[in-house]
């Protein structure tokens, strides 16, 4: 059986050794690097199944590394390891292309569960053939993380794509806020609820050129995604 290949970027030698050996003992194939500047070449050569990135790295931080990886591969799951807890720091991670994050210190059990969850999501998506969804005058391709209006093409982040996919599946119906939080973030905490507000605002801005498309807030319930027919 082929092992899952993990590109692990961590500049703390002691922590890195523990995580690498723990993952390898659980049948993962791990390529570890301590310098963000070296990731690009290794990514091309190693061809990992998942990337686990520390944020504070020498020469090139985790945000820059994730952005570089995402430009090469729109589908590969990226998990951030972070000591940062400020909302703006975590949002920056998602905007750079991260799919999930885990706070330091963490248990190996939690790390592996989060990795496996991201790998399963990626696998399910790979089984779905590429398709385009019409949203008013827009064309939305969730497999390619793209939103198109005429000749204008916008690349979406992972979270933006997940959220818009849910809304697109429920055009002209109300989607429960808690259901969105559990599906996109696996958690309906206050922190993630604030994240959702930010992403809804961003999607409204992306869709503003077609006035027949509206994301209506239903206070205390969720959102109604109105699309003119």
MOCOR-V81997 format. One record per backbone hydrogen bond with DSSP energy under -1.0 kcal/mol. NH is the residue of the N-H (numbers start at 1). CO is the residue of the C=O. Records with the same first field share a line. If there is no record, write none. Layout:
NH->CO / CO
This chain:
6->29
7->50
8->31
9->52
10->33
16->12
17->13
18->14
19->15
20->16
21->17
22->18
23->19
24->20
25->21
26->23
27->24
28->23
29->4
31->6
33->8
36->58
38->35
39->36
42->38
43->39
44->40
45->41
46->42
47->43
49->5
50->5
51->77
52->7
53->79
54->9
55->81
57->55
60->58
62->55
65->61
66->62
67->63
68->64
69->65
70->66
71->67
73->69
79->51
80->100
81->53
82->102
90->86
91->87
92->88
93->89
94->90
95->91
96->92
97->94
98->93
99->78
100->78
102->80
104->82
111->107
112->108
113->109
114->110
115->111
116->112
117->113
118->114
119->115
120->116
121->117
122->118
123->119
124->120
125->121
126->122
127->123
128->125
133->140
135->138
138->135
139->148
140->133
141->146
146->141
147->154
148->139
149->152
152->149
154->147
156->145
161->157
162->158
163->159
164->160
165->161
166->162
167->163
168->164
169->165
170->167
172->225
173->170
175->223
177->221
180->176
181->177
182->178
183->179
184->180
185->181
187->181
193->189
194->190
195->191
196->192
197->193
198->194
199->195
200->196
201->197
202->198
203->199
204->200
205->201
206->202
207->203
210->207
213->210
214->226
216->224
218->222
221->218
222->218
223->175
224->216
225->173
226->214 / 224
228->212
